[in-house]
Amino acid sequence: MISAISNLLGKVIDKTLPDKTEANRLKAQVASQLISMDLEELKAATQVITVEASG
């Protein structure tokens, strides 16, 4: 899912920003945010599973 969103946003960024350096910087920032969001989702899922397993 993250890969699909990242690819789509990357295409939009490439079309919007003609400066390749700036486009790459922004794409890296977006990828970092998406990974961070995914990590938080995994942490929450882990907590739910832990509570269910102990309950």
All heavy atoms as TSV, in Angstrom:
chain	resi	resn	atom	element	x	y	z
A	1	MET	N	N	0.825	-1.193	0.000
A	1	MET	CA	C	0.000	0.000	0.000
A	1	MET	C	C	0.874	1.264	0.000
A	1	MET	O	O	0.623	2.186	-0.742
A	1	MET	CB	C	-0.922	-0.040	1.215
A	1	MET	CG	C	-1.783	1.164	1.360
A	1	MET	SD	S	-3.340	0.875	0.536
A	1	MET	CE	C	-4.259	2.248	1.090
A	2	ILE	N	N	1.873	1.260	0.865
A	2	ILE	CA	C	2.762	2.416	0.940
A	2	ILE	C	C	3.480	2.614	-0.388
A	2	ILE	O	O	3.634	3.736	-0.854
A	2	ILE	CB	C	3.781	2.250	2.084
A	2	ILE	CG1	C	3.082	2.427	3.416
A	2	ILE	CG2	C	4.895	3.265	1.966
A	2	ILE	CD1	C	3.983	2.264	4.600
A	3	SER	N	N	3.877	1.521	-0.984
A	3	SER	CA	C	4.588	1.596	-2.261
A	3	SER	C	C	3.721	2.247	-3.335
A	3	SER	O	O	4.188	3.090	-4.096
A	3	SER	CB	C	5.011	0.196	-2.691
A	3	SER	OG	O	5.622	0.229	-3.940
A	4	ALA	N	N	2.449	1.866	-3.384
A	4	ALA	CA	C	1.541	2.426	-4.385
A	4	ALA	C	C	1.333	3.924	-4.162
A	4	ALA	O	O	1.362	4.711	-5.109
A	4	ALA	CB	C	0.206	1.695	-4.349
A	5	ILE	N	N	1.135	4.319	-2.917
A	5	ILE	CA	C	0.941	5.727	-2.592
A	5	ILE	C	C	2.208	6.519	-2.895
A	5	ILE	O	O	2.158	7.596	-3.486
A	5	ILE	CB	C	0.541	5.897	-1.109
A	5	ILE	CG1	C	-0.842	5.298	-0.868
A	5	ILE	CG2	C	0.556	7.365	-0.701
A	5	ILE	CD1	C	-1.235	5.196	0.580
A	6	SER	N	N	3.344	5.957	-2.511
A	6	SER	CA	C	4.614	6.626	-2.754
A	6	SER	C	C	4.866	6.812	-4.248
A	6	SER	O	O	5.310	7.885	-4.677
A	6	SER	CB	C	5.744	5.817	-2.118
A	6	SER	OG	O	6.968	6.460	-2.292
A	7	ASN	N	N	4.589	5.779	-5.029
A	7	ASN	CA	C	4.767	5.883	-6.480
A	7	ASN	C	C	3.857	6.938	-7.088
A	7	ASN	O	O	4.283	7.730	-7.934
A	7	ASN	CB	C	4.525	4.538	-7.153
A	7	ASN	CG	C	5.629	3.549	-6.896
A	7	ASN	OD1	O	6.737	3.916	-6.548
A	7	ASN	ND2	N	5.324	2.278	-7.053
A	8	LEU	N	N	2.605	6.959	-6.655
A	8	LEU	CA	C	1.652	7.941	-7.170
A	8	LEU	C	C	2.087	9.359	-6.810
A	8	LEU	O	O	2.118	10.248	-7.673
A	8	LEU	CB	C	0.255	7.666	-6.617
A	8	LEU	CG	C	-0.842	8.624	-7.040
A	8	LEU	CD1	C	-1.045	8.576	-8.551
A	8	LEU	CD2	C	-2.132	8.298	-6.332
A	9	LEU	N	N	2.452	9.573	-5.558
A	9	LEU	CA	C	2.902	10.897	-5.136
A	9	LEU	C	C	4.191	11.290	-5.844
A	9	LEU	O	O	4.391	12.450	-6.188
A	9	LEU	CB	C	3.089	10.944	-3.621
A	9	LEU	CG	C	1.797	10.927	-2.800
A	9	LEU	CD1	C	2.123	10.819	-1.320
A	9	LEU	CD2	C	0.951	12.146	-3.080
A	10	GLY	N	N	5.062	10.319	-6.071
A	10	GLY	CA	C	6.306	10.586	-6.781
A	10	GLY	C	C	6.050	11.088	-8.191
A	10	GLY	O	O	6.706	12.025	-8.662
A	11	LYS	N	N	5.089	10.504	-8.857
A	11	LYS	CA	C	4.742	10.948	-10.215
A	11	LYS	C	C	4.181	12.368	-10.202
A	11	LYS	O	O	4.512	13.180	-11.064
A	11	LYS	CB	C	3.742	9.984	-10.842
A	11	LYS	CG	C	4.347	8.648	-11.191
A	11	LYS	CD	C	3.315	7.693	-11.745
A	11	LYS	CE	C	3.933	6.326	-12.008
A	11	LYS	NZ	N	2.959	5.353	-12.502
A	12	VAL	N	N	3.340	12.645	-9.220
A	12	VAL	CA	C	2.761	13.986	-9.106
A	12	VAL	C	C	3.864	15.005	-8.826
A	12	VAL	O	O	3.903	16.079	-9.434
A	12	VAL	CB	C	1.682	14.036	-8.001
A	12	VAL	CG1	C	1.241	15.459	-7.715
A	12	VAL	CG2	C	0.483	13.180	-8.388
A	13	ILE	N	N	4.757	14.659	-7.939
A	13	ILE	CA	C	5.870	15.559	-7.602
A	13	ILE	C	C	6.748	15.802	-8.824
A	13	ILE	O	O	7.137	16.935	-9.101
A	13	ILE	CB	C	6.691	14.995	-6.426
A	13	ILE	CG1	C	5.866	15.063	-5.134
A	13	ILE	CG2	C	8.012	15.755	-6.257
A	13	ILE	CD1	C	6.456	14.292	-3.974
A	14	ASP	N	N	7.059	14.745	-9.562
A	14	ASP	CA	C	7.890	14.894	-10.762
A	14	ASP	C	C	7.243	15.813	-11.799
A	14	ASP	O	O	7.923	16.600	-12.447
A	14	ASP	CB	C	8.175	13.525	-11.399
A	14	ASP	CG	C	9.217	12.740	-10.632
A	14	ASP	OD1	O	10.013	13.356	-9.897
A	14	ASP	OD2	O	9.247	11.498	-10.780
A	15	LYS	N	N	5.922	15.714	-11.938
A	15	LYS	CA	C	5.217	16.557	-12.906
A	15	LYS	C	C	5.092	17.997	-12.420
A	15	LYS	O	O	5.041	18.921	-13.223
A	15	LYS	CB	C	3.832	15.986	-13.197
A	15	LYS	CG	C	3.872	14.721	-14.013
A	15	LYS	CD	C	2.478	14.205	-14.302
A	15	LYS	CE	C	2.560	12.920	-15.126
A	15	LYS	NZ	N	1.241	12.402	-15.447
A	16	THR	N	N	5.050	18.169	-11.111
A	16	THR	CA	C	4.832	19.493	-10.533
A	16	THR	C	C	6.116	20.292	-10.371
A	16	THR	O	O	6.126	21.505	-10.603
A	16	THR	CB	C	4.148	19.358	-9.156
A	16	THR	OG1	O	2.980	18.555	-9.296
A	16	THR	CG2	C	3.757	20.708	-8.606
A	17	LEU	N	N	7.186	19.627	-9.972
A	17	LEU	CA	C	8.452	20.320	-9.703
A	17	LEU	C	C	9.463	20.024	-10.804
A	17	LEU	O	O	9.918	18.885	-10.931
A	17	LEU	CB	C	9.027	19.880	-8.361
A	17	LEU	CG	C	8.217	20.233	-7.122
A	17	LEU	CD1	C	8.847	19.622	-5.883
A	17	LEU	CD2	C	8.119	21.730	-6.969
A	18	PRO	N	N	9.844	21.019	-11.563
A	18	PRO	CA	C	10.821	20.795	-12.625
A	18	PRO	C	C	12.243	20.582	-12.097
A	18	PRO	O	O	13.061	19.938	-12.749
A	18	PRO	CB	C	10.747	22.067	-13.470
A	18	PRO	CG	C	10.159	23.099	-12.580
A	18	PRO	CD	C	9.319	22.380	-11.573
A	19	ASP	N	N	12.554	21.095	-10.920
A	19	ASP	CA	C	13.878	20.948	-10.315
A	19	ASP	C	C	14.015	19.538	-9.736
A	19	ASP	O	O	13.359	19.185	-8.755
A	19	ASP	CB	C	14.067	21.996	-9.219
A	19	ASP	CG	C	15.430	21.930	-8.549
A	19	ASP	OD1	O	16.294	21.166	-9.014
A	19	ASP	OD2	O	15.618	22.652	-7.551
A	20	LYS	N	N	14.870	18.716	-10.335
A	20	LYS	CA	C	15.027	17.313	-9.927
A	20	LYS	C	C	15.516	17.181	-8.487
A	20	LYS	O	O	15.078	16.291	-7.762
A	20	LYS	CB	C	16.001	16.590	-10.863
A	20	LYS	CG	C	15.509	16.439	-12.268
A	20	LYS	CD	C	14.420	15.406	-12.326
A	20	LYS	CE	C	14.016	15.190	-13.785
A	20	LYS	NZ	N	12.805	14.425	-13.886
A	21	THR	N	N	16.414	18.059	-8.070
A	21	THR	CA	C	16.932	17.993	-6.704
A	21	THR	C	C	15.819	18.238	-5.693
A	21	THR	O	O	15.688	17.510	-4.708
A	21	THR	CB	C	18.063	19.025	-6.505
A	21	THR	OG1	O	19.084	18.775	-7.472
A	21	THR	CG2	C	18.644	18.949	-5.106
A	22	GLU	N	N	15.026	19.261	-5.947
A	22	GLU	CA	C	13.912	19.574	-5.049
A	22	GLU	C	C	12.867	18.460	-5.080
A	22	GLU	O	O	12.316	18.090	-4.046
A	22	GLU	CB	C	13.283	20.913	-5.447
A	22	GLU	CG	C	12.196	21.383	-4.525
A	22	GLU	CD	C	12.659	21.698	-3.111
A	22	GLU	OE1	O	13.867	21.917	-2.900
A	22	GLU	OE2	O	11.815	21.703	-2.200
A	23	ALA	N	N	12.595	17.923	-6.256
A	23	ALA	CA	C	11.628	16.835	-6.385
A	23	ALA	C	C	12.096	15.613	-5.594
A	23	ALA	O	O	11.307	14.994	-4.868
A	23	ALA	CB	C	11.415	16.480	-7.853
A	24	ASN	N	N	13.364	15.271	-5.711
A	24	ASN	CA	C	13.898	14.121	-4.978
A	24	ASN	C	C	13.874	14.344	-3.479
A	24	ASN	O	O	13.597	13.425	-2.704
A	24	ASN	CB	C	15.315	13.795	-5.450
A	24	ASN	CG	C	15.329	13.178	-6.821
A	24	ASN	OD1	O	14.351	12.565	-7.254
A	24	ASN	ND2	N	16.429	13.332	-7.531
A	25	ARG	N	N	14.155	15.576	-3.049
A	25	ARG	CA	C	14.111	15.900	-1.622
A	25	ARG	C	C	12.693	15.721	-1.085
A	25	ARG	O	O	12.469	15.113	-0.041
A	25	ARG	CB	C	14.588	17.323	-1.368
A	25	ARG	CG	C	14.684	17.694	0.112
A	25	ARG	CD	C	14.847	19.186	0.333
A	25	ARG	NE	N	13.698	19.954	-0.111
A	25	ARG	CZ	C	12.526	20.017	0.552
A	25	ARG	NH1	N	12.355	19.335	1.663
A	25	ARG	NH2	N	11.534	20.753	0.102
A	26	LEU	N	N	11.726	16.228	-1.848
A	26	LEU	CA	C	10.329	16.127	-1.423
A	26	LEU	C	C	9.856	14.677	-1.427
A	26	LEU	O	O	9.155	14.244	-0.513
A	26	LEU	CB	C	9.444	16.992	-2.327
A	26	LEU	CG	C	7.978	17.098	-1.939
A	26	LEU	CD1	C	7.810	17.598	-0.518
A	26	LEU	CD2	C	7.244	18.014	-2.907
A	27	LYS	N	N	10.262	13.911	-2.429
A	27	LYS	CA	C	9.875	12.497	-2.481
A	27	LYS	C	C	10.467	11.724	-1.303
A	27	LYS	O	O	9.797	10.867	-0.724
A	27	LYS	CB	C	10.306	11.864	-3.806
A	27	LYS	CG	C	9.447	12.321	-4.975
A	27	LYS	CD	C	9.704	11.505	-6.224
A	27	LYS	CE	C	10.990	11.895	-6.881
A	27	LYS	NZ	N	11.193	11.243	-8.189
A	28	ALA	N	N	11.683	12.040	-0.922
A	28	ALA	CA	C	12.298	11.391	0.236
A	28	ALA	C	C	11.555	11.755	1.518
A	28	ALA	O	O	11.343	10.898	2.384
A	28	ALA	CB	C	13.765	11.786	0.348
A	29	GLN	N	N	11.146	12.993	1.616
A	29	GLN	CA	C	10.403	13.442	2.792
A	29	GLN	C	C	9.043	12.740	2.870
A	29	GLN	O	O	8.631	12.297	3.942
A	29	GLN	CB	C	10.218	14.957	2.731
A	29	GLN	CG	C	9.693	15.574	3.985
A	29	GLN	CD	C	9.653	17.104	3.886
A	29	GLN	OE1	O	9.717	17.672	2.811
A	29	GLN	NE2	N	9.547	17.741	5.023
A	30	VAL	N	N	8.363	12.623	1.749
A	30	VAL	CA	C	7.072	11.928	1.705
A	30	VAL	C	C	7.257	10.459	2.079
A	30	VAL	O	O	6.487	9.906	2.875
A	30	VAL	CB	C	6.420	12.070	0.305
A	30	VAL	CG1	C	5.256	11.114	0.141
A	30	VAL	CG2	C	5.967	13.502	0.082
A	31	ALA	N	N	8.270	9.824	1.527
A	31	ALA	CA	C	8.529	8.417	1.831
A	31	ALA	C	C	8.802	8.226	3.319
A	31	ALA	O	O	8.305	7.274	3.935
A	31	ALA	CB	C	9.701	7.913	1.004
A	32	SER	N	N	9.553	9.135	3.898
A	32	SER	CA	C	9.851	9.062	5.325
A	32	SER	C	C	8.573	9.168	6.159
A	32	SER	O	O	8.386	8.415	7.119
A	32	SER	CB	C	10.819	10.178	5.706
A	32	SER	OG	O	11.046	10.186	7.082
A	33	GLN	N	N	7.697	10.084	5.785
A	33	GLN	CA	C	6.435	10.242	6.511
A	33	GLN	C	C	5.551	9.002	6.374
A	33	GLN	O	O	4.918	8.565	7.331
A	33	GLN	CB	C	5.676	11.479	6.011
A	33	GLN	CG	C	6.298	12.785	6.423
A	33	GLN	CD	C	6.266	12.976	7.928
A	33	GLN	OE1	O	5.298	12.647	8.584
A	33	GLN	NE2	N	7.345	13.500	8.468
A	34	LEU	N	N	5.491	8.431	5.181
A	34	LEU	CA	C	4.687	7.229	4.965
A	34	LEU	C	C	5.222	6.054	5.779
A	34	LEU	O	O	4.454	5.299	6.377
A	34	LEU	CB	C	4.650	6.871	3.472
A	34	LEU	CG	C	3.833	7.806	2.587
A	34	LEU	CD1	C	4.034	7.453	1.121
A	34	LEU	CD2	C	2.356	7.731	2.947
A	35	ILE	N	N	6.539	5.923	5.839
A	35	ILE	CA	C	7.141	4.846	6.625
A	35	ILE	C	C	6.846	5.056	8.106
A	35	ILE	O	O	6.525	4.108	8.828
A	35	ILE	CB	C	8.660	4.765	6.363
A	35	ILE	CG1	C	8.893	4.245	4.945
A	35	ILE	CG2	C	9.351	3.889	7.393
A	35	ILE	CD1	C	10.317	4.374	4.467
A	36	SER	N	N	6.921	6.288	8.553
A	36	SER	CA	C	6.630	6.605	9.949
A	36	SER	C	C	5.183	6.263	10.294
A	36	SER	O	O	4.904	5.687	11.348
A	36	SER	CB	C	6.908	8.076	10.219
A	36	SER	OG	O	6.596	8.405	11.536
A	37	MET	N	N	4.267	6.596	9.393
A	37	MET	CA	C	2.853	6.278	9.620
A	37	MET	C	C	2.640	4.773	9.662
A	37	MET	O	O	1.878	4.262	10.489
A	37	MET	CB	C	1.984	6.921	8.533
A	37	MET	CG	C	1.900	8.428	8.644
A	37	MET	SD	S	1.147	9.279	7.231
A	37	MET	CE	C	-0.183	8.252	6.750
A	38	ASP	N	N	3.308	4.042	8.775
A	38	ASP	CA	C	3.185	2.590	8.746
A	38	ASP	C	C	3.726	1.986	10.038
A	38	ASP	O	O	3.143	1.050	10.584
A	38	ASP	CB	C	3.913	2.033	7.528
A	38	ASP	CG	C	3.569	0.582	7.259
A	38	ASP	OD1	O	2.374	0.218	7.389
A	38	ASP	OD2	O	4.477	-0.191	6.925
A	39	LEU	N	N	4.830	2.520	10.527
A	39	LEU	CA	C	5.412	2.028	11.770
A	39	LEU	C	C	4.445	2.222	12.936
A	39	LEU	O	O	4.258	1.321	13.757
A	39	LEU	CB	C	6.732	2.733	12.056
A	39	LEU	CG	C	7.437	2.354	13.355
A	39	LEU	CD1	C	7.777	0.873	13.372
A	39	LEU	CD2	C	8.697	3.191	13.530
A	40	GLU	N	N	3.805	3.381	13.003
A	40	GLU	CA	C	2.847	3.648	14.073
A	40	GLU	C	C	1.656	2.685	13.983
A	40	GLU	O	O	1.162	2.205	15.005
A	40	GLU	CB	C	2.361	5.102	14.022
A	40	GLU	CG	C	3.440	6.101	14.378
A	40	GLU	CD	C	4.035	5.866	15.760
A	40	GLU	OE1	O	3.287	5.615	16.720
A	40	GLU	OE2	O	5.272	5.923	15.872
A	41	GLU	N	N	1.217	2.390	12.782
A	41	GLU	CA	C	0.115	1.448	12.585
A	41	GLU	C	C	0.521	0.045	13.061
A	41	GLU	O	O	-0.259	-0.648	13.714
A	41	GLU	CB	C	-0.285	1.410	11.115
A	41	GLU	CG	C	-1.485	0.540	10.837
A	41	GLU	CD	C	-1.881	0.556	9.376
A	41	GLU	OE1	O	-1.538	1.515	8.657
A	41	GLU	OE2	O	-2.535	-0.409	8.952
A	42	LEU	N	N	1.734	-0.366	12.746
A	42	LEU	CA	C	2.220	-1.672	13.189
A	42	LEU	C	C	2.349	-1.741	14.711
A	42	LEU	O	O	2.026	-2.758	15.322
A	42	LEU	CB	C	3.564	-1.988	12.535
A	42	LEU	CG	C	3.513	-2.324	11.050
A	42	LEU	CD1	C	4.926	-2.442	10.489
A	42	LEU	CD2	C	2.741	-3.600	10.809
A	43	LYS	N	N	2.794	-0.659	15.320
A	43	LYS	CA	C	2.897	-0.616	16.782
A	43	LYS	C	C	1.519	-0.773	17.420
A	43	LYS	O	O	1.356	-1.511	18.393
A	43	LYS	CB	C	3.537	0.687	17.242
A	43	LYS	CG	C	5.019	0.757	17.036
A	43	LYS	CD	C	5.562	2.101	17.529
A	43	LYS	CE	C	7.044	2.247	17.298
A	43	LYS	NZ	N	7.532	3.566	17.743
A	44	ALA	N	N	0.531	-0.081	16.863
A	44	ALA	CA	C	-0.830	-0.172	17.395
A	44	ALA	C	C	-1.375	-1.589	17.236
A	44	ALA	O	O	-2.008	-2.129	18.156
A	44	ALA	CB	C	-1.737	0.842	16.702
A	45	ALA	N	N	-1.139	-2.196	16.086
A	45	ALA	CA	C	-1.609	-3.559	15.853
A	45	ALA	C	C	-0.939	-4.531	16.821
A	45	ALA	O	O	-1.577	-5.456	17.335
A	45	ALA	CB	C	-1.343	-3.967	14.410
A	46	THR	N	N	0.344	-4.309	17.080
A	46	THR	CA	C	1.070	-5.166	18.012
A	46	THR	C	C	0.484	-5.061	19.419
A	46	THR	O	O	0.326	-6.072	20.108
A	46	THR	CB	C	2.569	-4.780	18.039
A	46	THR	OG1	O	3.103	-4.932	16.725
A	46	THR	CG2	C	3.348	-5.627	19.016
A	47	GLN	N	N	0.137	-3.853	19.811
A	47	GLN	CA	C	-0.466	-3.663	21.134
A	47	GLN	C	C	-1.804	-4.372	21.233
A	47	GLN	O	O	-2.115	-4.996	22.249
A	47	GLN	CB	C	-0.624	-2.181	21.438
A	47	GLN	CG	C	0.679	-1.467	21.701
A	47	GLN	CD	C	0.492	0.023	21.906
A	47	GLN	OE1	O	-0.529	0.589	21.554
A	47	GLN	NE2	N	1.510	0.663	22.460
A	48	VAL	N	N	-2.613	-4.287	20.194
A	48	VAL	CA	C	-3.918	-4.962	20.194
A	48	VAL	C	C	-3.730	-6.470	20.299
A	48	VAL	O	O	-4.410	-7.134	21.094
A	48	VAL	CB	C	-4.727	-4.597	18.926
A	48	VAL	CG1	C	-5.938	-5.485	18.767
A	48	VAL	CG2	C	-5.127	-3.138	18.958
A	49	ILE	N	N	-2.834	-7.013	19.521
A	49	ILE	CA	C	-2.584	-8.460	19.548
A	49	ILE	C	C	-2.070	-8.892	20.914
A	49	ILE	O	O	-2.490	-9.924	21.444
A	49	ILE	CB	C	-1.603	-8.859	18.430
A	49	ILE	CG1	C	-2.269	-8.672	17.078
A	49	ILE	CG2	C	-1.112	-10.288	18.610
A	49	ILE	CD1	C	-1.333	-8.753	15.888
A	50	THR	N	N	-1.187	-8.104	21.497
A	50	THR	CA	C	-0.645	-8.424	22.822
A	50	THR	C	C	-1.749	-8.446	23.871
A	50	THR	O	O	-1.820	-9.355	24.698
A	50	THR	CB	C	0.445	-7.409	23.216
A	50	THR	OG1	O	1.472	-7.445	22.224
A	50	THR	CG2	C	1.040	-7.733	24.574
A	51	VAL	N	N	-2.631	-7.457	23.846
A	51	VAL	CA	C	-3.730	-7.390	24.804
A	51	VAL	C	C	-4.686	-8.568	24.596
A	51	VAL	O	O	-5.123	-9.204	25.561
A	51	VAL	CB	C	-4.481	-6.044	24.681
A	51	VAL	CG1	C	-5.789	-6.076	25.455
A	51	VAL	CG2	C	-3.608	-4.902	25.168
A	52	GLU	N	N	-5.000	-8.875	23.343
A	52	GLU	CA	C	-5.898	-9.999	23.063
A	52	GLU	C	C	-5.284	-11.329	23.510
A	52	GLU	O	O	-5.979	-12.202	24.037
A	52	GLU	CB	C	-6.229	-10.059	21.578
A	52	GLU	CG	C	-7.165	-8.962	21.121
A	52	GLU	CD	C	-7.420	-8.990	19.626
A	52	GLU	OE1	O	-6.761	-9.760	18.901
A	52	GLU	OE2	O	-8.310	-8.242	19.182
A	53	ALA	N	N	-3.991	-11.487	23.293
A	53	ALA	CA	C	-3.326	-12.733	23.652
A	53	ALA	C	C	-3.245	-12.925	25.173
A	53	ALA	O	O	-3.299	-14.055	25.662
A	53	ALA	CB	C	-1.937	-12.782	23.052
A	54	SER	N	N	-3.142	-11.837	25.900
A	54	SER	CA	C	-3.011	-11.955	27.357
A	54	SER	C	C	-4.363	-11.934	28.058
A	54	SER	O	O	-4.441	-12.227	29.242
A	54	SER	CB	C	-2.136	-10.819	27.904
A	54	SER	OG	O	-2.759	-9.563	27.688
A	55	GLY	N	N	-5.425	-11.618	27.322
A	55	GLY	CA	C	-6.724	-11.424	27.949
A	55	GLY	C	C	-7.617	-12.575	27.924
A	55	GLY	O	O	-8.458	-12.888	28.647
